[in-house]
Protein backbone atom coordinates (compact mmCIF):
# COMPACT_ATOMS: atom_id res chain seq x y z
CA UNK A 1 0.00 0.00 0.00
CA UNK A 2 1.19 3.52 -0.76
CA UNK A 3 0.50 6.57 1.36
CA UNK A 4 1.11 10.28 0.67
CA UNK A 5 4.53 11.41 1.86
CA UNK A 6 2.99 13.89 4.33
CA UNK A 7 1.72 10.94 6.44
CA UNK A 8 5.25 9.63 7.01
CA UNK A 9 7.35 10.97 9.88
CA UNK A 10 10.57 9.16 9.00
CA UNK A 11 12.21 6.47 6.92
CA UNK A 12 15.69 5.03 6.45
CA UNK A 13 17.19 2.11 4.57
CA UNK A 14 18.97 -0.50 6.67
CA UNK A 15 19.68 -2.78 3.69
CA UNK A 16 17.42 -5.56 4.93
CA UNK A 17 17.00 -6.80 1.34
CA UNK A 18 13.26 -7.52 1.66
CA UNK A 19 12.33 -5.07 -1.10
CA UNK A 20 14.66 -6.98 -3.44
CA UNK A 21 12.65 -10.14 -2.78
CA UNK A 22 9.11 -8.74 -2.79
CA UNK A 23 9.41 -5.94 -5.33
CA UNK A 24 9.82 -6.40 -9.11
CA UNK A 25 11.61 -3.31 -10.42
CA UNK A 26 10.25 -1.63 -13.51
CA UNK A 27 12.95 -0.46 -15.90
CA UNK A 28 13.13 2.43 -18.32
CA UNK A 29 13.89 1.46 -21.91
CA UNK A 30 17.45 2.71 -21.48
CA UNK A 31 17.92 0.63 -18.30
CA UNK A 32 16.55 -2.38 -20.18
CA UNK A 33 19.18 -1.85 -22.89
CA UNK A 34 22.00 -1.48 -20.34
CA UNK A 35 21.04 -4.72 -18.57
CA UNK A 36 19.76 -6.89 -21.43
CA UNK A 37 23.10 -8.66 -21.91
CA UNK A 38 22.79 -10.05 -18.38
CA UNK A 39 19.77 -12.15 -19.39
CA UNK A 40 17.91 -10.96 -16.30
CA UNK A 41 15.49 -8.53 -17.91
CA UNK A 42 12.10 -9.19 -19.45
CA UNK A 43 9.58 -7.28 -21.53
CA UNK A 44 5.85 -7.59 -20.83
CA UNK A 45 3.33 -5.62 -22.88
CA UNK A 46 5.84 -2.91 -23.74
CA UNK A 47 7.15 -2.57 -20.17
CA UNK A 48 10.50 -3.76 -18.91
CA UNK A 49 11.35 -5.50 -15.63
CA UNK A 50 14.16 -7.34 -13.88
CA UNK A 51 13.55 -11.09 -14.23
CA UNK A 52 13.53 -12.73 -10.82
CA UNK A 53 15.00 -16.12 -10.01
CA UNK A 54 12.24 -17.58 -7.91
CA UNK A 55 11.48 -14.66 -5.61
CA UNK A 56 14.99 -13.22 -5.66
CA UNK A 57 16.55 -10.44 -7.65
CA UNK A 58 19.50 -11.89 -9.57
CA UNK A 59 21.59 -8.84 -8.69
CA UNK A 60 21.11 -9.21 -4.95
CA UNK A 61 24.09 -10.58 -3.05
CA UNK A 62 23.16 -11.26 0.54
CA UNK A 63 21.29 -8.14 1.55
CA UNK A 64 23.08 -5.82 -0.87
CA UNK A 65 22.81 -4.93 -4.56
CA UNK A 66 25.57 -5.58 -7.07
CA UNK A 67 24.20 -2.96 -9.47
CA UNK A 68 25.68 0.40 -8.67
CA UNK A 69 26.36 3.75 -10.26
CA UNK A 70 24.51 4.13 -13.55
CA UNK A 71 23.46 0.48 -13.64
CA UNK A 72 21.13 0.57 -10.63
CA UNK A 73 17.55 1.02 -11.91
CA UNK A 74 15.79 4.23 -11.02
CA UNK A 75 12.91 2.38 -9.40
CA UNK A 76 15.38 0.61 -7.10
CA UNK A 77 17.18 3.84 -6.21
CA UNK A 78 13.87 5.45 -5.29
CA UNK A 79 12.19 2.63 -3.35
CA UNK A 80 9.99 3.04 -1.27
CA UNK A 81 9.08 6.28 -3.06
CA UNK A 82 6.80 6.55 -6.09
CA UNK A 83 6.45 9.84 -7.92
CA UNK A 84 3.53 10.70 -10.19
CA UNK A 85 2.28 13.63 -12.26
CA UNK A 86 -1.21 13.25 -10.76
CA UNK A 87 -2.43 12.33 -7.31
CA UNK A 88 -4.19 13.44 -4.18
CA UNK A 89 -3.59 16.80 -2.52
CA UNK A 90 -1.86 15.28 0.52
CA UNK A 91 0.82 13.81 -1.75
CA UNK A 92 1.55 17.13 -3.50
CA UNK A 93 5.21 18.09 -3.56
CA UNK A 94 6.47 21.16 -5.37
CA UNK A 95 9.92 21.01 -6.91
CA UNK A 96 11.42 23.66 -9.17
CA UNK A 97 7.96 25.06 -9.87
CA UNK A 98 6.56 21.66 -10.86
CA UNK A 99 3.74 19.89 -9.03
CA UNK A 100 4.47 16.24 -8.34
CA UNK A 101 2.72 13.68 -6.16
CA UNK A 102 4.95 11.60 -3.93
CA UNK A 103 3.88 8.38 -2.22
CA UNK A 104 5.69 6.02 0.14
CA UNK A 105 5.24 2.25 0.01
CA UNK A 106 4.28 1.00 3.46
CA UNK A 107 5.79 -2.41 2.71
CA UNK A 108 9.14 -1.12 3.97
CA UNK A 109 9.49 -1.88 7.67
CA UNK A 110 11.36 1.37 8.30
CA UNK A 111 8.47 3.63 7.31
CA UNK A 112 7.29 5.39 10.48
CA UNK A 113 3.92 7.10 10.32
CA UNK A 114 3.23 10.55 11.65
CA UNK A 115 3.56 14.10 10.45
CA UNK A 116 6.40 14.69 8.00
CA UNK A 117 9.07 16.90 9.49
CA UNK A 118 11.99 18.79 7.98
CA UNK A 119 14.38 15.82 7.90
CA UNK A 120 11.88 13.59 6.09
CA UNK A 121 11.06 16.39 3.66
CA UNK A 122 14.79 16.48 2.82
CA UNK A 123 14.66 12.75 1.99
CA UNK A 124 11.63 13.34 -0.25
CA UNK A 125 13.62 16.14 -1.88
CA UNK A 126 16.46 13.65 -2.51
CA UNK A 127 14.02 11.29 -4.26
CA UNK A 128 12.65 14.05 -6.47
CA UNK A 129 16.18 15.34 -7.17
CA UNK A 130 17.12 11.88 -8.44
CA UNK A 131 14.18 11.97 -10.88
CA UNK A 132 15.32 15.35 -12.18
CA UNK A 133 18.92 14.18 -12.50
CA UNK A 134 20.16 16.65 -9.89
CA UNK A 135 21.43 13.79 -7.70
CA UNK A 136 22.52 10.31 -8.63
CA UNK A 137 22.25 8.85 -5.14
CA UNK A 138 21.34 10.29 -1.80
CA UNK A 139 20.26 9.00 1.55
CA UNK A 140 17.86 6.72 -0.32
CA UNK A 141 20.29 4.10 -1.49
CA UNK A 142 21.33 1.19 0.64
CA UNK A 143 24.97 0.37 1.34
CA UNK A 144 26.82 -1.01 -1.65
CA UNK A 145 29.07 -3.92 -2.37
CA UNK A 146 32.74 -3.10 -2.82
CA UNK A 147 32.91 -4.41 -6.39
CA UNK A 148 30.21 -3.14 -8.74
CA UNK A 149 29.07 -5.11 -11.76
CA UNK A 150 30.77 -3.67 -14.84
CA UNK A 151 28.72 -2.09 -17.57
CA UNK A 152 28.67 -4.59 -20.43
CA UNK A 153 27.21 -2.90 -23.52
CA UNK A 154 30.14 -1.71 -25.60
CA UNK A 155 28.01 -0.01 -28.22
CA UNK A 156 25.65 2.88 -27.65
CA UNK A 157 22.05 1.71 -27.41
CA UNK A 158 19.82 2.13 -30.45
CA UNK A 159 17.82 5.32 -30.30
CA UNK A 160 14.21 5.32 -29.26
CA UNK A 161 12.06 8.42 -29.04
CA UNK A 162 11.94 9.95 -25.55
CA UNK A 163 13.81 7.03 -23.93
CA UNK A 164 15.35 9.31 -21.32
CA UNK A 165 12.42 11.63 -20.88
CA UNK A 166 11.21 12.85 -17.53
CA UNK A 167 7.76 11.30 -18.19
CA UNK A 168 9.32 7.84 -18.65
CA UNK A 169 11.47 8.24 -15.54
CA UNK A 170 8.43 9.09 -13.44
CA UNK A 171 6.49 6.12 -14.78
CA UNK A 172 9.47 3.89 -13.92
CA UNK A 173 9.24 4.74 -10.25
CA UNK A 174 6.43 2.34 -9.64
CA UNK A 175 5.73 -1.21 -10.82
MARSETOR-638997 format. One record per residue (C-alpha): residue number from 0; x, y, z. Coordinates in nm, 2 decimals, always signed. Layout:
BEGIN
<r num="NUM" east="X" north="Y" up="Z"/>
...
***
This chain:
BEGIN
<r num="0" east="+0.00" north="+0.00" up="+0.00"/>
<r num="1" east="+0.12" north="+0.35" up="-0.08"/>
<r num="2" east="+0.05" north="+0.66" up="+0.14"/>
<r num="3" east="+0.11" north="+1.03" up="+0.07"/>
<r num="4" east="+0.45" north="+1.14" up="+0.19"/>
<r num="5" east="+0.30" north="+1.39" up="+0.43"/>
<r num="6" east="+0.17" north="+1.09" up="+0.64"/>
<r num="7" east="+0.52" north="+0.96" up="+0.70"/>
<r num="8" east="+0.73" north="+1.10" up="+0.99"/>
<r num="9" east="+1.06" north="+0.92" up="+0.90"/>
<r num="10" east="+1.22" north="+0.65" up="+0.69"/>
<r num="11" east="+1.57" north="+0.50" up="+0.64"/>
<r num="12" east="+1.72" north="+0.21" up="+0.46"/>
<r num="13" east="+1.90" north="-0.05" up="+0.67"/>
<r num="14" east="+1.97" north="-0.28" up="+0.37"/>
<r num="15" east="+1.74" north="-0.56" up="+0.49"/>
<r num="16" east="+1.70" north="-0.68" up="+0.13"/>
<r num="17" east="+1.33" north="-0.75" up="+0.17"/>
<r num="18" east="+1.23" north="-0.51" up="-0.11"/>
<r num="19" east="+1.47" north="-0.70" up="-0.34"/>
<r num="20" east="+1.27" north="-1.01" up="-0.28"/>
<r num="21" east="+0.91" north="-0.87" up="-0.28"/>
<r num="22" east="+0.94" north="-0.59" up="-0.53"/>
<r num="23" east="+0.98" north="-0.64" up="-0.91"/>
<r num="24" east="+1.16" north="-0.33" up="-1.04"/>
<r num="25" east="+1.02" north="-0.16" up="-1.35"/>
<r num="26" east="+1.30" north="-0.05" up="-1.59"/>
<r num="27" east="+1.31" north="+0.24" up="-1.83"/>
<r num="28" east="+1.39" north="+0.15" up="-2.19"/>
<r num="29" east="+1.75" north="+0.27" up="-2.15"/>
<r num="30" east="+1.79" north="+0.06" up="-1.83"/>
<r num="31" east="+1.66" north="-0.24" up="-2.02"/>
<r num="32" east="+1.92" north="-0.18" up="-2.29"/>
<r num="33" east="+2.20" north="-0.15" up="-2.03"/>
<r num="34" east="+2.10" north="-0.47" up="-1.86"/>
<r num="35" east="+1.98" north="-0.69" up="-2.14"/>
<r num="36" east="+2.31" north="-0.87" up="-2.19"/>
<r num="37" east="+2.28" north="-1.00" up="-1.84"/>
<r num="38" east="+1.98" north="-1.22" up="-1.94"/>
<r num="39" east="+1.79" north="-1.10" up="-1.63"/>
<r num="40" east="+1.55" north="-0.85" up="-1.79"/>
<r num="41" east="+1.21" north="-0.92" up="-1.95"/>
<r num="42" east="+0.96" north="-0.73" up="-2.15"/>
<r num="43" east="+0.58" north="-0.76" up="-2.08"/>
<r num="44" east="+0.33" north="-0.56" up="-2.29"/>
<r num="45" east="+0.58" north="-0.29" up="-2.37"/>
<r num="46" east="+0.71" north="-0.26" up="-2.02"/>
<r num="47" east="+1.05" north="-0.38" up="-1.89"/>
<r num="48" east="+1.14" north="-0.55" up="-1.56"/>
<r num="49" east="+1.42" north="-0.73" up="-1.39"/>
<r num="50" east="+1.36" north="-1.11" up="-1.42"/>
<r num="51" east="+1.35" north="-1.27" up="-1.08"/>
<r num="52" east="+1.50" north="-1.61" up="-1.00"/>
<r num="53" east="+1.22" north="-1.76" up="-0.79"/>
<r num="54" east="+1.15" north="-1.47" up="-0.56"/>
<r num="55" east="+1.50" north="-1.32" up="-0.57"/>
<r num="56" east="+1.66" north="-1.04" up="-0.77"/>
<r num="57" east="+1.95" north="-1.19" up="-0.96"/>
<r num="58" east="+2.16" north="-0.88" up="-0.87"/>
<r num="59" east="+2.11" north="-0.92" up="-0.49"/>
<r num="60" east="+2.41" north="-1.06" up="-0.30"/>
<r num="61" east="+2.32" north="-1.13" up="+0.05"/>
<r num="62" east="+2.13" north="-0.81" up="+0.15"/>
<r num="63" east="+2.31" north="-0.58" up="-0.09"/>
<r num="64" east="+2.28" north="-0.49" up="-0.46"/>
<r num="65" east="+2.56" north="-0.56" up="-0.71"/>
<r num="66" east="+2.42" north="-0.30" up="-0.95"/>
<r num="67" east="+2.57" north="+0.04" up="-0.87"/>
<r num="68" east="+2.64" north="+0.37" up="-1.03"/>
<r num="69" east="+2.45" north="+0.41" up="-1.35"/>
<r num="70" east="+2.35" north="+0.05" up="-1.36"/>
<r num="71" east="+2.11" north="+0.06" up="-1.06"/>
<r num="72" east="+1.76" north="+0.10" up="-1.19"/>
<r num="73" east="+1.58" north="+0.42" up="-1.10"/>
<r num="74" east="+1.29" north="+0.24" up="-0.94"/>
<r num="75" east="+1.54" north="+0.06" up="-0.71"/>
<r num="76" east="+1.72" north="+0.38" up="-0.62"/>
<r num="77" east="+1.39" north="+0.54" up="-0.53"/>
<r num="78" east="+1.22" north="+0.26" up="-0.33"/>
<r num="79" east="+1.00" north="+0.30" up="-0.13"/>
<r num="80" east="+0.91" north="+0.63" up="-0.31"/>
<r num="81" east="+0.68" north="+0.66" up="-0.61"/>
<r num="82" east="+0.65" north="+0.98" up="-0.79"/>
<r num="83" east="+0.35" north="+1.07" up="-1.02"/>
<r num="84" east="+0.23" north="+1.36" up="-1.23"/>
<r num="85" east="-0.12" north="+1.32" up="-1.08"/>
<r num="86" east="-0.24" north="+1.23" up="-0.73"/>
<r num="87" east="-0.42" north="+1.34" up="-0.42"/>
<r num="88" east="-0.36" north="+1.68" up="-0.25"/>
<r num="89" east="-0.19" north="+1.53" up="+0.05"/>
<r num="90" east="+0.08" north="+1.38" up="-0.18"/>
<r num="91" east="+0.16" north="+1.71" up="-0.35"/>
<r num="92" east="+0.52" north="+1.81" up="-0.36"/>
<r num="93" east="+0.65" north="+2.12" up="-0.54"/>
<r num="94" east="+0.99" north="+2.10" up="-0.69"/>
<r num="95" east="+1.14" north="+2.37" up="-0.92"/>
<r num="96" east="+0.80" north="+2.51" up="-0.99"/>
<r num="97" east="+0.66" north="+2.17" up="-1.09"/>
<r num="98" east="+0.37" north="+1.99" up="-0.90"/>
<r num="99" east="+0.45" north="+1.62" up="-0.83"/>
<r num="100" east="+0.27" north="+1.37" up="-0.62"/>
<r num="101" east="+0.49" north="+1.16" up="-0.39"/>
<r num="102" east="+0.39" north="+0.84" up="-0.22"/>
<r num="103" east="+0.57" north="+0.60" up="+0.01"/>
<r num="104" east="+0.52" north="+0.22" up="+0.00"/>
<r num="105" east="+0.43" north="+0.10" up="+0.35"/>
<r num="106" east="+0.58" north="-0.24" up="+0.27"/>
<r num="107" east="+0.91" north="-0.11" up="+0.40"/>
<r num="108" east="+0.95" north="-0.19" up="+0.77"/>
<r num="109" east="+1.14" north="+0.14" up="+0.83"/>
<r num="110" east="+0.85" north="+0.36" up="+0.73"/>
<r num="111" east="+0.73" north="+0.54" up="+1.05"/>
<r num="112" east="+0.39" north="+0.71" up="+1.03"/>
<r num="113" east="+0.32" north="+1.06" up="+1.16"/>
<r num="114" east="+0.36" north="+1.41" up="+1.05"/>
<r num="115" east="+0.64" north="+1.47" up="+0.80"/>
<r num="116" east="+0.91" north="+1.69" up="+0.95"/>
<r num="117" east="+1.20" north="+1.88" up="+0.80"/>
<r num="118" east="+1.44" north="+1.58" up="+0.79"/>
<r num="119" east="+1.19" north="+1.36" up="+0.61"/>
<r num="120" east="+1.11" north="+1.64" up="+0.37"/>
<r num="121" east="+1.48" north="+1.65" up="+0.28"/>
<r num="122" east="+1.47" north="+1.28" up="+0.20"/>
<r num="123" east="+1.16" north="+1.33" up="-0.03"/>
<r num="124" east="+1.36" north="+1.61" up="-0.19"/>
<r num="125" east="+1.65" north="+1.36" up="-0.25"/>
<r num="126" east="+1.40" north="+1.13" up="-0.43"/>
<r num="127" east="+1.26" north="+1.41" up="-0.65"/>
<r num="128" east="+1.62" north="+1.53" up="-0.72"/>
<r num="129" east="+1.71" north="+1.19" up="-0.84"/>
<r num="130" east="+1.42" north="+1.20" up="-1.09"/>
<r num="131" east="+1.53" north="+1.54" up="-1.22"/>
<r num="132" east="+1.89" north="+1.42" up="-1.25"/>
<r num="133" east="+2.02" north="+1.66" up="-0.99"/>
<r num="134" east="+2.14" north="+1.38" up="-0.77"/>
<r num="135" east="+2.25" north="+1.03" up="-0.86"/>
<r num="136" east="+2.23" north="+0.88" up="-0.51"/>
<r num="137" east="+2.13" north="+1.03" up="-0.18"/>
<r num="138" east="+2.03" north="+0.90" up="+0.15"/>
<r num="139" east="+1.79" north="+0.67" up="-0.03"/>
<r num="140" east="+2.03" north="+0.41" up="-0.15"/>
<r num="141" east="+2.13" north="+0.12" up="+0.06"/>
<r num="142" east="+2.50" north="+0.04" up="+0.13"/>
<r num="143" east="+2.68" north="-0.10" up="-0.17"/>
<r num="144" east="+2.91" north="-0.39" up="-0.24"/>
<r num="145" east="+3.27" north="-0.31" up="-0.28"/>
<r num="146" east="+3.29" north="-0.44" up="-0.64"/>
<r num="147" east="+3.02" north="-0.31" up="-0.87"/>
<r num="148" east="+2.91" north="-0.51" up="-1.18"/>
<r num="149" east="+3.08" north="-0.37" up="-1.48"/>
<r num="150" east="+2.87" north="-0.21" up="-1.76"/>
<r num="151" east="+2.87" north="-0.46" up="-2.04"/>
<r num="152" east="+2.72" north="-0.29" up="-2.35"/>
<r num="153" east="+3.01" north="-0.17" up="-2.56"/>
<r num="154" east="+2.80" north="+0.00" up="-2.82"/>
<r num="155" east="+2.57" north="+0.29" up="-2.76"/>
<r num="156" east="+2.20" north="+0.17" up="-2.74"/>
<r num="157" east="+1.98" north="+0.21" up="-3.05"/>
<r num="158" east="+1.78" north="+0.53" up="-3.03"/>
<r num="159" east="+1.42" north="+0.53" up="-2.93"/>
<r num="160" east="+1.21" north="+0.84" up="-2.90"/>
<r num="161" east="+1.19" north="+1.00" up="-2.56"/>
<r num="162" east="+1.38" north="+0.70" up="-2.39"/>
<r num="163" east="+1.53" north="+0.93" up="-2.13"/>
<r num="164" east="+1.24" north="+1.16" up="-2.09"/>
<r num="165" east="+1.12" north="+1.28" up="-1.75"/>
<r num="166" east="+0.78" north="+1.13" up="-1.82"/>
<r num="167" east="+0.93" north="+0.78" up="-1.87"/>
<r num="168" east="+1.15" north="+0.82" up="-1.55"/>
<r num="169" east="+0.84" north="+0.91" up="-1.34"/>
<r num="170" east="+0.65" north="+0.61" up="-1.48"/>
<r num="171" east="+0.95" north="+0.39" up="-1.39"/>
<r num="172" east="+0.92" north="+0.47" up="-1.03"/>
<r num="173" east="+0.64" north="+0.23" up="-0.96"/>
<r num="174" east="+0.57" north="-0.12" up="-1.08"/>
***
